[in-house]
Amino acid sequence: MNSKIYNFSQAINFSLNDSMKKFKNLLIIGQGVDDPKFIFGTTKGLIEKFGKERVVDMPTAENSMVGISIGLSTKLIKSVLVFQRAEFALLAAEQIINQAAKWYFLSAGKSSVSIVFRILIGRGWGQGPQHSQSLEMVYANIPGLKIISPSCPNDAYHLLMESIKDNNPVIFLEHRWLYDIKGPIKKGKSIVKIGKCKKITNGKDITLVSYSYNLIECQRTIKILNKMNVKVELIDMHTIRPIDYRTITNSVNKTRKLLFVDNGWSTYGVGAEIIAKVSENLSGKKIITSRLGILDSPIPSSINLAKHFYPTPFKISKKILKMLNKDYSKLKSFFDKTLAHDQPNENFKGPF
């Protein structure tokens, strides 16, 4: 595995496969786990290897699915539950928030719920106001849940395995625009850990923090800003709860500037929490902070409207140059083209 390049969907598939080999008490449950496209290929081959007793297709009964899995967890049976849409998981919100997240506390630590909720998020192909949401801020407000949102194949592989090992519930958010992103998968211990940020680049001018698909947009931004001699320190937080405040605060203490790029809405978003905490930690020091995210509105279905709603490398670059009091009038000359449709690449043919 070390010598080859894999895409994000393969990383999820390998992680599930390796976890099912390791944990004989692990089930994968969800709508479409056995459909012809196997949820972007992430569940491909699992039924053939482990059987329908461990890879279970479910009817549209999300609340019941979570309730059953909570019951199974009390008998030490782990589950990975798959929701192909972020909104479908809302139908099970009562079980996730009121039962799974609180089980450990209600039992005084005598019992726990070992469930991973794989939730597909993000935009794509004119999905409109309901199916383009991320909703990480909804779950991030709930003590008892861990929230993971990786941006590359290596992190997806390791963080999913770590999530499955965990004895408490984990929300694992997968942006559908990431499934074709490619990269190596490194084997070994302590490669990536839940709750620990990862510094992607070192820089002195500004700290740029993001996660999930917008981390990719930030990496594209840095390639442009490097041509303009702007040195950015990029941090991939990949764990939304618990947050590694120390790594981010130390970086901002050095650069004195912070731009957070949310994957969802920035209003009441993850970036708002980060900026508030960093400001508290660096109280008395002069720092400049800002945030970008989806425009504060439901997402339109029209691709000609939707393309204006999201952070882009151009928007991120412009914001950074403004924060640095640098001229951004010639910024557009560094961009070859603007996305003309709501599609990450030509291979992405639709939401499934």
C-alpha positions as CSV (number, residue, x, y, z in Angstrom):
1,M,0.0,0.0,0.0
2,N,2.9,2.4,0.6
3,S,4.2,2.5,-2.9
4,K,0.9,3.2,-4.7
5,I,-1.5,6.1,-5.1
6,Y,-5.2,5.6,-4.1
7,N,-8.2,7.8,-4.2
8,F,-10.4,8.8,-1.2
9,S,-13.1,6.2,-1.9
10,Q,-10.6,3.4,-2.0
11,A,-9.1,4.6,1.3
12,I,-12.5,4.3,2.9
13,N,-13.0,0.9,1.4
14,F,-9.6,-0.4,2.6
15,S,-10.3,1.0,6.1
16,L,-13.6,-0.8,6.3
17,N,-12.1,-4.0,5.0
18,D,-9.2,-3.9,7.4
19,S,-11.4,-3.0,10.3
20,M,-13.8,-5.8,9.6
21,K,-10.9,-8.2,9.6
22,K,-9.7,-6.9,12.9
23,F,-13.0,-6.6,14.7
24,K,-15.1,-9.7,14.2
25,N,-17.9,-7.9,16.1
26,L,-18.2,-5.1,13.5
27,L,-21.2,-4.6,11.3
28,I,-21.7,-2.2,8.4
29,I,-25.3,-1.1,8.1
30,G,-27.0,1.4,5.7
31,Q,-29.2,2.2,2.7
32,G,-27.4,1.2,-0.5
33,V,-24.4,-0.6,1.0
34,D,-25.0,-3.2,-1.7
35,D,-26.2,-1.0,-4.6
36,P,-24.5,-1.3,-8.0
37,K,-22.2,1.7,-7.3
38,F,-21.5,0.7,-3.6
39,I,-21.7,4.3,-2.2
40,F,-19.0,5.7,-4.5
41,G,-17.2,2.4,-4.3
42,T,-16.6,2.6,-0.5
43,T,-18.5,-0.7,0.3
44,K,-17.4,-2.6,-2.9
45,G,-16.6,-6.2,-2.3
46,L,-17.4,-6.2,1.4
47,I,-20.6,-8.4,1.2
48,E,-18.7,-11.0,-0.8
49,K,-15.9,-11.1,1.8
50,F,-17.9,-10.8,5.0
51,G,-21.4,-11.8,4.1
52,K,-24.9,-10.3,4.4
53,E,-24.9,-11.0,8.1
54,R,-22.2,-8.3,8.7
55,V,-22.9,-6.0,5.7
56,V,-26.6,-5.2,6.0
57,D,-28.7,-3.2,3.6
58,M,-31.4,-1.2,5.5
59,P,-34.9,0.2,4.5
60,T,-35.6,3.9,4.9
61,A,-35.9,3.7,8.7
62,E,-33.0,5.8,9.9
63,N,-34.2,6.4,13.5
64,S,-34.8,2.6,13.9
65,M,-31.4,1.8,12.4
66,V,-29.6,3.9,15.0
67,G,-31.8,2.6,17.8
68,I,-31.0,-1.0,16.8
69,S,-27.3,-0.2,16.6
70,I,-27.3,1.4,20.1
71,G,-28.9,-1.8,21.4
72,L,-26.3,-3.9,19.7
73,S,-23.5,-1.8,21.2
74,T,-24.7,-2.7,24.7
75,K,-23.9,-6.3,23.6
76,L,-20.4,-5.2,22.5
77,I,-21.3,-5.2,18.8
78,K,-19.7,-2.3,16.9
79,S,-21.5,-0.7,13.9
80,V,-20.6,1.6,11.0
81,L,-23.9,3.3,9.9
82,V,-23.9,4.8,6.4
83,F,-26.1,7.8,5.5
84,Q,-25.8,8.7,1.8
85,R,-27.2,12.2,2.6
86,A,-26.5,14.5,5.5
87,E,-30.2,15.2,5.7
88,F,-31.1,11.5,6.1
89,A,-29.2,11.4,9.3
90,L,-31.4,14.2,10.7
91,L,-34.2,11.6,10.7
92,A,-32.2,9.8,13.4
93,A,-31.1,12.9,15.2
94,E,-33.1,12.0,18.4
95,Q,-31.3,8.7,18.7
96,I,-27.9,10.2,17.9
97,I,-28.1,13.3,20.2
98,N,-30.3,12.1,23.0
99,Q,-29.2,8.4,23.2
100,A,-25.9,7.6,21.6
101,A,-24.1,10.8,22.6
102,K,-25.3,10.5,26.2
103,W,-25.1,6.8,26.9
104,Y,-21.7,6.8,28.5
105,F,-22.7,9.6,30.9
106,L,-26.1,8.2,31.7
107,S,-24.6,4.8,32.6
108,A,-21.9,6.5,34.8
109,G,-19.2,5.1,32.4
110,K,-20.4,1.5,32.8
111,S,-21.6,1.2,29.2
112,S,-20.7,3.0,25.9
113,V,-22.0,3.2,22.3
114,S,-19.4,2.2,19.7
115,I,-20.9,3.5,16.5
116,V,-19.4,5.4,13.6
117,F,-21.9,7.5,11.6
118,R,-20.6,7.8,8.1
119,I,-22.4,10.9,6.7
120,L,-22.0,12.1,3.1
121,I,-21.9,15.8,2.9
122,G,-21.4,18.7,0.5
123,R,-22.3,20.1,-2.8
124,G,-22.4,18.5,-6.2
125,W,-24.4,18.6,-9.4
126,G,-27.3,20.9,-8.6
127,Q,-28.4,19.1,-5.5
128,G,-30.0,22.2,-4.1
129,P,-30.9,23.4,-0.6
130,Q,-31.4,20.1,1.1
131,H,-28.7,17.8,-0.3
132,S,-25.8,20.3,-0.4
133,Q,-25.5,20.7,3.3
134,S,-22.6,19.7,5.7
135,L,-24.3,20.3,9.1
136,E,-21.1,19.7,11.1
137,M,-22.0,22.6,13.4
138,V,-25.2,20.8,14.4
139,Y,-23.3,17.8,15.8
140,A,-20.3,19.8,17.0
141,N,-22.5,21.4,19.7
142,I,-23.2,18.0,21.3
143,P,-20.9,16.8,24.1
144,G,-20.3,13.0,23.8
145,L,-19.8,13.0,20.0
146,K,-16.5,13.2,18.2
147,I,-16.7,14.8,14.7
148,I,-14.2,13.9,12.0
149,S,-13.9,15.4,8.5
150,P,-10.8,14.3,6.6
151,S,-9.5,15.8,3.4
152,C,-7.1,13.2,1.9
153,P,-7.0,9.4,1.4
154,N,-4.3,8.8,4.0
155,D,-6.2,10.6,6.7
156,A,-9.5,9.0,5.7
157,Y,-8.0,5.6,6.0
158,H,-6.4,6.1,9.4
159,L,-9.1,8.3,11.0
160,L,-11.9,5.9,10.0
161,M,-9.9,3.0,11.6
162,E,-9.4,5.2,14.7
163,S,-13.1,6.0,14.8
164,I,-14.1,2.4,14.6
165,K,-11.7,1.5,17.4
166,D,-13.2,4.2,19.6
167,N,-15.7,3.0,22.2
168,N,-17.9,6.1,21.9
169,P,-19.9,7.5,19.0
170,V,-18.1,9.3,16.1
171,I,-19.6,11.4,13.3
172,F,-17.4,10.7,10.2
173,L,-18.2,13.3,7.5
174,E,-17.2,12.5,3.9
175,H,-17.5,15.2,1.3
176,R,-18.6,13.7,-2.0
177,W,-16.2,15.9,-3.9
178,L,-13.3,14.2,-2.2
179,Y,-13.9,10.7,-3.5
180,D,-11.7,11.2,-6.6
181,I,-8.9,13.0,-4.7
182,K,-5.7,10.9,-4.9
183,G,-2.8,10.4,-2.6
184,P,-0.6,7.8,-0.9
185,I,-1.7,5.8,2.1
186,K,1.0,5.3,4.7
187,K,0.8,2.3,7.0
188,G,2.0,2.4,10.6
189,K,1.0,3.6,14.0
190,S,0.6,7.2,15.1
191,I,0.3,8.4,11.5
192,V,-2.7,10.6,12.2
193,K,-4.7,10.9,15.4
194,I,-8.2,12.1,16.3
195,G,-8.1,15.5,17.9
196,K,-4.7,16.5,16.6
197,C,-4.3,19.1,13.8
198,K,-1.9,18.6,10.9
199,K,0.3,21.4,9.6
200,I,0.5,21.2,5.8
201,T,2.8,24.1,5.1
202,N,4.9,26.5,7.1
203,G,4.5,30.3,6.6
204,K,5.1,33.5,8.4
205,D,2.5,35.8,6.8
206,I,-0.9,34.3,7.8
207,T,-2.4,31.2,9.3
208,L,-5.0,29.5,7.1
209,V,-7.2,26.8,8.7
210,S,-9.7,24.5,7.1
211,Y,-10.9,20.9,6.8
212,S,-12.7,18.5,4.4
213,Y,-13.0,19.7,0.7
214,N,-12.1,23.3,1.4
215,L,-8.7,22.2,2.6
216,I,-8.2,21.2,-1.0
217,E,-9.3,24.7,-2.1
218,C,-6.8,26.2,0.4
219,Q,-4.0,24.1,-1.1
220,R,-4.9,25.5,-4.5
221,T,-4.9,29.0,-3.1
222,I,-1.4,28.6,-1.7
223,K,0.0,27.7,-5.1
224,I,-1.3,31.1,-6.4
225,L,-0.1,33.0,-3.4
226,N,3.4,31.5,-3.6
227,K,3.7,33.2,-6.9
228,M,3.0,36.5,-5.2
229,N,5.5,35.8,-2.5
230,V,2.9,35.3,0.3
231,K,3.9,32.6,2.7
232,V,0.9,30.8,4.2
233,E,0.9,28.4,7.2
234,L,-1.9,25.9,6.3
235,I,-3.4,23.8,9.0
236,D,-5.8,20.9,8.4
237,M,-7.8,20.4,11.5
238,H,-9.7,17.3,10.3
239,T,-11.1,16.8,13.8
240,I,-13.9,19.3,14.5
241,R,-14.6,17.9,18.0
242,P,-12.4,17.7,20.0
243,I,-10.5,20.7,18.6
244,D,-6.7,21.0,18.8
245,Y,-6.6,24.6,19.9
246,R,-3.0,24.6,20.8
247,T,-1.6,24.0,17.3
248,I,-3.8,26.7,15.8
249,T,-3.1,29.2,18.6
250,N,0.7,28.7,18.4
251,S,0.5,29.3,14.7
252,V,-1.5,32.5,15.0
253,N,0.8,33.7,17.8
254,K,3.5,33.6,15.2
255,T,1.7,35.0,12.2
256,R,-0.8,37.3,14.1
257,K,-3.3,36.7,11.3
258,L,-5.9,34.0,11.0
259,L,-8.3,33.1,8.2
260,F,-10.7,30.2,8.7
261,V,-12.4,28.6,5.7
262,D,-15.5,26.7,6.8
263,N,-16.9,23.8,4.8
264,G,-20.4,24.8,5.7
265,W,-21.9,28.1,6.7
266,S,-19.6,30.5,8.5
267,T,-22.4,32.0,10.5
268,Y,-22.5,30.0,13.8
269,G,-19.9,27.8,12.2
270,V,-16.7,26.0,13.2
271,G,-14.6,29.0,12.3
272,A,-16.5,31.2,14.7
273,E,-15.6,28.9,17.6
274,I,-11.9,28.7,16.5
275,I,-11.7,32.5,16.2
276,A,-13.3,33.0,19.6
277,K,-11.0,30.6,21.4
278,V,-7.8,31.9,19.7
279,S,-8.8,35.4,20.6
280,E,-9.3,34.4,24.2
281,N,-6.0,32.5,24.3
282,L,-4.1,35.5,22.7
283,S,-6.0,38.1,24.7
284,G,-3.9,41.3,24.8
285,K,-2.1,40.6,21.6
286,K,-2.9,42.3,18.3
287,I,-4.3,39.8,15.9
288,I,-6.4,40.0,12.8
289,T,-9.0,37.3,12.2
290,S,-11.6,36.6,9.5
291,R,-13.6,33.7,8.1
292,L,-15.1,32.4,4.8
293,G,-17.9,29.9,4.2
294,I,-21.0,29.2,2.3
295,L,-23.2,32.3,1.8
296,D,-25.8,32.6,4.6
297,S,-28.7,31.2,2.6
298,P,-30.1,27.8,1.5
299,I,-28.1,26.6,-1.5
300,P,-29.9,27.1,-4.9
301,S,-30.3,24.2,-7.3
302,S,-29.2,26.4,-10.3
303,I,-25.6,25.8,-11.1
304,N,-25.2,29.3,-12.3
305,L,-26.2,30.6,-8.8
306,A,-24.7,27.8,-6.7
307,K,-21.2,28.4,-8.0
308,H,-21.2,31.9,-6.3
309,F,-22.1,30.5,-2.9
310,Y,-18.9,28.6,-2.0
311,P,-15.3,29.7,-1.0
312,T,-13.0,29.4,-4.0
313,P,-9.2,29.8,-4.4
314,F,-9.9,33.3,-5.9
315,K,-12.1,34.3,-2.9
316,I,-9.7,32.9,-0.4
317,S,-6.7,34.6,-2.1
318,K,-8.5,37.9,-2.2
319,K,-9.4,37.7,1.4
320,I,-5.8,36.9,2.4
321,L,-4.4,39.8,0.4
322,K,-6.8,42.2,1.9
323,M,-5.9,41.0,5.4
324,L,-2.2,41.6,4.5
325,N,-3.0,45.0,3.0
326,K,-1.6,43.8,-0.4
327,D,-2.8,44.8,-3.8
328,Y,-5.3,42.2,-5.2
329,S,-6.3,44.1,-8.4
330,K,-4.2,41.7,-10.6
331,L,-5.3,38.6,-8.8
332,K,-7.5,37.3,-11.6
333,S,-4.6,37.1,-14.0
334,F,-3.3,34.1,-11.9
335,F,-6.4,32.1,-12.6
336,D,-6.8,30.2,-15.9
337,K,-10.5,29.8,-15.6
338,T,-13.5,29.9,-13.2
339,L,-15.6,26.8,-12.7
340,A,-18.6,27.1,-15.0
341,H,-20.6,24.4,-13.3
342,D,-21.2,22.8,-9.9
343,Q,-18.8,19.9,-10.5
344,P,-15.3,19.2,-9.1
345,N,-13.9,17.5,-12.2
346,E,-15.1,16.0,-15.4
347,N,-15.4,12.5,-13.9
348,F,-18.0,13.6,-11.4
349,K,-21.3,12.7,-13.2
350,G,-23.8,13.1,-10.3
351,P,-24.5,12.8,-6.6
352,F,-24.3,9.0,-6.6
